[in-house]
Each structure stands twice: as C-alpha cells, then as structure tokens.
Amino acid sequence: MATSLKTKIGREVGSAESRRLVSADQIPAVVYGHGMTPVKVTVDRRDLRLALAGPAGTNTILELEVGDVKYPAIVKELQRDPVKRVVRHVDFMQISLTELITMDIPVHLKGTAKAVLAEGGLVDATVNTIQVRATAANIPNEILIDVTNMGMEDVIHLSEIQLPNGCTAIGDPDLVVVTVLTTKVEEVAPVVAAPVEGEAAAGAPAEGAAPGAAGAPAAGGTPAAGGAPAGKAKPTA
C-alpha cells in the first residue's frame, strides 16, 4: 500500500527562493516521469520524514498529491546540504504500479558464523545495496543474507542470493557479495641480531696463530716494549 504525501504547487524558482523555503522547513522538489511535464512543488520537511520513516525508507512507494492529481511515485534523488546534511531538494519520479522498475535495496546479514568466529575470522558484506528489478508491489524493503553456515574459505555470490518472487537482481552473477576476513595475528619468530664486524674481529685469533695465543708475539718476532727476550732472565735493579 502506497504512503500518502501532500505537496504544494506554484513555487518560485531560484537559489534565494530555495534557501528561503529550506529555512522555513519547506523542501523544494520536482515531480516527473511517464511523459508528464515536470512539476515544481514543495513538500513539508516533517511530512517527508514521516512518509519515509517506514521499513522501506527511501524506497517507499508514495501516493504523491500534486494539486488535484495523485501520482504513484518514488524518491529518485535526495540532495543534502554538504555540512548540515539536511535535505535541500527532492526528485520524485512517477511510476506505474504494473511496470518493472529498478531500485537499490539495502543488504543486511543475519545469523552467526560460528565456524568463522572459531578461526578468528570476520564475515563482511562487500556491498551495501543490491540493484533489483521488479514491480512496485514486489520491491523488498531489504535483502537478508543468512551467514550461519559460512566457513573460512566461503564466499557468497550474487547468483546465490534468494530474492522474493517477481524480483530479479541486476549485475554480474559472480559478484562477491559476502566474504570472510582474517583477523588472527600470526606469531613472528624473534630475530637475532648479527655481531658487529669490529666485535667479531677482536674476539678471533690472528690468522696462523695457535689457539689461545691471541695477543702473544709470533715466533721469532720482536718482544713487546719492556719485555725480556726469550730464554734470558730480565736483570733486576
């Protein structure tokens, strides 16, 4: 069942007029589609918020009252202030309740993948929305994906998602919609620092020297200053 939303026609155009309307909680908007001449309207901010407060959100099918005429319509685009994030303009598109339309439907995960949690993994949706095509009556509010039976090596592709009757997903069937992220940190073996080149040379005997003879003069060499020659006693004073 469509949600009723009243609009007012006959607004002036221009940036100054738009700012004045927004400051008065009246949002500038336009209605177009199905060959109709676009109609410039305004909508009360509170009325718009209430109309889109249901589970379908911005995908709500609206019964838009434009003067004396009622149009089935959807929100095609919401323009927001880049700083305050309040809605500054709305595009409403008239639709046919019997024709196929294309909508972006939010994706939500349900269930707990115990096998993934046990291995330190994390189930993650790679997309926020899935584009589907259906009549207005068959457009779902959300797409729920059950991840209970997922394992560490599992992924869920677009082609594996069950959609309501009369609803078709648009996109690459092999698109990965849900995957598993690894969060466990592997232990790293400690690294032993190599000895400095000078320290290694000081601790090793000279080439050709007998073991334990480090620091002793080589055979036939000159004794160190103040040392006695080999085989002779040093005279005492």
Wavefront OBJ file of the C-alpha trace (Angstrom):
o trace
v 0.000 0.000 0.000
v 1.340 3.412 -1.017
v 2.080 6.095 1.575
v 0.295 9.396 1.027
v 2.369 12.589 0.816
v 0.976 16.055 0.127
v 2.818 18.665 -1.907
v 2.242 22.315 -2.785
v 2.480 23.578 -6.353
v 3.328 27.003 -7.729
v 6.665 27.690 -6.058
v 9.095 30.236 -7.467
v 12.496 29.158 -8.725
v 15.972 30.469 -7.911
v 18.639 29.996 -5.271
v 17.363 32.736 -2.980
v 13.835 31.310 -3.018
v 15.160 27.795 -2.369
v 17.135 28.993 0.657
v 14.069 30.781 1.990
v 11.931 27.656 1.629
v 14.533 25.403 3.273
v 14.872 27.792 6.220
v 11.076 27.508 6.654
v 11.235 23.678 6.573
v 9.661 23.605 3.110
v 11.747 21.484 0.718
v 11.845 22.351 -2.997
v 11.053 19.352 -5.191
v 10.183 18.298 -8.717
v 7.849 15.558 -9.989
v 8.500 13.961 -13.386
v 8.225 10.695 -15.300
v 5.964 8.750 -17.683
v 5.913 11.549 -20.220
v 4.418 14.132 -17.859
v 5.626 17.717 -17.869
v 7.841 18.181 -14.788
v 6.016 19.956 -11.979
v 7.846 22.088 -9.410
v 6.438 21.586 -5.916
v 7.349 21.956 -2.258
v 6.948 19.385 0.497
v 6.884 19.877 4.232
v 10.054 18.517 5.866
v 8.153 16.808 8.685
v 5.685 15.194 6.262
v 8.545 13.846 4.153
v 10.330 12.468 7.223
v 7.204 10.642 8.370
v 6.474 9.275 4.901
v 9.961 7.756 4.651
v 10.120 6.531 8.275
v 8.842 3.031 7.461
v 10.986 -0.082 6.911
v 11.354 0.661 3.178
v 12.947 4.060 3.878
v 13.671 5.991 0.677
v 12.326 3.028 -1.332
v 8.809 3.685 -0.029
v 6.115 3.723 -2.703
v 4.371 7.082 -2.357
v 0.963 8.366 -3.373
v 2.007 11.888 -4.222
v -0.719 14.523 -4.082
v 0.070 17.239 -6.642
v -2.821 19.667 -6.733
v -5.964 17.652 -7.533
v -3.997 14.734 -9.007
v -2.444 11.753 -7.216
v 0.626 10.044 -8.667
v 2.283 6.790 -7.595
v 5.894 7.848 -7.155
v 9.240 7.058 -5.572
v 12.102 9.227 -4.346
v 14.618 9.228 -7.161
v 17.172 11.518 -5.514
v 17.650 13.366 -2.223
v 20.055 16.310 -2.308
v 21.548 17.173 1.092
v 23.476 20.102 2.474
v 27.164 19.061 2.470
v 27.688 20.350 6.019
v 24.352 20.177 7.851
v 23.235 17.051 5.924
v 19.635 18.291 5.838
v 17.584 17.614 2.690
v 17.634 20.610 0.326
v 15.877 19.195 -2.743
v 13.928 16.079 -3.754
v 13.369 14.449 -7.137
v 10.121 12.437 -7.230
v 9.636 10.045 -10.144
v 6.164 8.989 -11.190
v 5.904 5.208 -11.709
v 3.413 2.642 -12.954
v 2.360 0.087 -10.360
v 2.263 -2.604 -13.076
v 5.579 -1.893 -14.809
v 9.047 -3.065 -13.783
v 11.226 -0.511 -12.001
v 14.841 -0.638 -10.844
v 15.705 0.084 -7.201
v 18.767 -0.172 -4.933
v 17.861 -2.379 -1.952
v 19.945 -2.367 1.277
v 21.807 -5.569 2.221
v 21.770 -6.911 5.800
v 23.427 -10.037 7.219
v 21.729 -12.375 9.679
v 22.939 -15.327 11.759
v 26.290 -16.080 13.388
v 29.005 -17.950 11.515
v 30.427 -19.930 14.458
v 32.988 -21.749 12.312
v 34.387 -18.409 11.176
v 34.494 -16.945 14.681
v 36.313 -20.043 15.990
v 39.108 -19.415 13.465
v 39.379 -15.727 14.280
v 37.619 -14.600 11.085
v 35.030 -11.935 10.391
v 32.081 -12.134 7.973
v 31.834 -8.982 5.859
v 29.378 -7.706 3.237
v 31.295 -6.272 0.273
v 28.310 -4.191 -0.931
v 25.771 -2.025 0.877
v 22.977 -2.393 -1.679
v 21.910 -4.705 -4.486
v 20.118 -3.365 -7.540
v 16.924 -5.272 -8.308
v 14.169 -5.035 -10.893
v 10.526 -5.698 -10.039
v 7.073 -4.139 -9.969
v 6.370 -1.693 -7.146
v 4.350 -4.337 -5.283
v 7.286 -6.790 -5.279
v 10.097 -4.440 -4.269
v 11.520 -5.724 -0.933
v 12.403 -3.411 1.938
v 15.749 -5.164 2.451
v 17.748 -8.194 1.355
v 18.630 -10.536 4.233
v 21.542 -12.951 3.727
v 21.980 -15.847 6.175
v 25.678 -16.408 7.021
v 25.194 -19.078 9.715
v 26.781 -21.922 7.717
v 29.731 -19.988 6.308
v 33.293 -21.272 6.805
v 36.669 -19.570 6.483
v 37.009 -20.356 2.781
v 33.420 -19.493 1.818
v 32.046 -16.586 -0.200
v 28.516 -15.776 -1.313
v 27.970 -14.624 -4.885
v 25.134 -12.543 -6.286
v 23.725 -15.591 -8.079
v 23.362 -17.455 -4.742
v 21.122 -14.880 -3.064
v 17.460 -15.781 -2.733
v 15.167 -12.918 -3.716
v 11.372 -12.607 -3.371
v 9.167 -13.862 -6.206
v 8.998 -11.429 -9.087
v 12.287 -9.784 -8.094
v 15.477 -10.097 -10.193
v 18.978 -8.986 -9.257
v 20.853 -6.824 -11.759
v 24.603 -7.268 -12.064
v 27.380 -9.830 -12.545
v 26.214 -13.228 -11.176
v 29.799 -13.884 -9.996
v 29.941 -10.673 -7.960
v 31.122 -11.479 -4.400
v 28.528 -10.071 -2.014
v 29.731 -11.627 1.266
v 33.245 -12.760 2.148
v 35.353 -13.696 5.201
v 38.151 -11.520 6.562
v 41.035 -12.990 8.589
v 41.691 -11.193 11.862
v 44.017 -13.666 13.678
v 47.608 -12.353 14.054
v 50.347 -14.924 13.317
v 53.273 -15.174 15.761
v 56.600 -13.979 14.360
v 59.868 -15.732 15.397
v 62.325 -13.384 17.206
v 65.195 -12.077 15.072
v 68.749 -12.459 16.448
v 70.970 -9.508 15.560
v 74.238 -10.316 13.711
v 77.522 -9.368 15.521
v 79.167 -6.085 14.553
v 82.152 -6.579 12.253
v 84.673 -4.982 14.664
v 83.498 -7.096 17.613
v 83.855 -10.307 15.607
v 87.435 -9.437 14.592
v 88.521 -8.628 18.174
v 87.371 -11.955 19.544
v 89.016 -14.146 16.869
v 92.750 -15.248 16.875
v 95.041 -13.904 14.211
v 95.419 -15.985 11.078
v 98.041 -18.733 11.667
v 98.160 -18.275 15.437
v 97.764 -21.216 17.786
v 94.542 -21.439 19.723
v 94.694 -19.410 22.942
v 97.670 -17.386 21.637
v 95.725 -14.270 20.960
v 97.800 -11.216 21.929
v 101.169 -13.201 22.101
v 104.040 -12.295 19.719
v 104.541 -14.575 16.767
v 107.546 -16.935 16.775
v 110.758 -15.048 16.103
v 109.055 -11.752 16.434
v 110.225 -8.753 18.427
v 109.086 -8.802 22.030
v 106.831 -6.089 23.236
v 108.444 -2.987 24.716
v 109.774 -3.701 28.223
v 109.612 -7.448 27.713
v 112.593 -9.805 28.158
v 113.990 -11.809 25.242
v 113.014 -15.430 25.187
v 115.286 -17.737 27.269
v 117.048 -14.865 29.194
v 116.156 -13.608 32.617
v 115.470 -9.956 32.967
v 118.050 -8.318 35.287
v 116.690 -6.888 38.466
v 117.502 -3.387 39.639
l 1 2 3 4 5 6 7 8 9 10 11 12 13 14 15 16 17 18 19 20 21 22 23 24 25 26 27 28 29 30 31 32 33 34 35 36 37 38 39 40 41 42 43 44 45 46 47 48 49 50 51 52 53 54 55 56 57 58 59 60 61 62 63 64 65 66 67 68 69 70 71 72 73 74 75 76 77 78 79 80 81 82 83 84 85 86 87 88 89 90 91 92 93 94 95 96 97 98 99 100 101 102 103 104 105 106 107 108 109 110 111 112 113 114 115 116 117 118 119 120 121 122 123 124 125 126 127 128 129 130 131 132 133 134 135 136 137 138 139 140 141 142 143 144 145 146 147 148 149 150 151 152 153 154 155 156 157 158 159 160 161 162 163 164 165 166 167 168 169 170 171 172 173 174 175 176 177 178 179 180 181 182 183 184 185 186 187 188 189 190 191 192 193 194 195 196 197 198 199 200 201 202 203 204 205 206 207 208 209 210 211 212 213 214 215 216 217 218 219 220 221 222 223 224 225 226 227 228 229 230 231 232 233 234 235 236 237
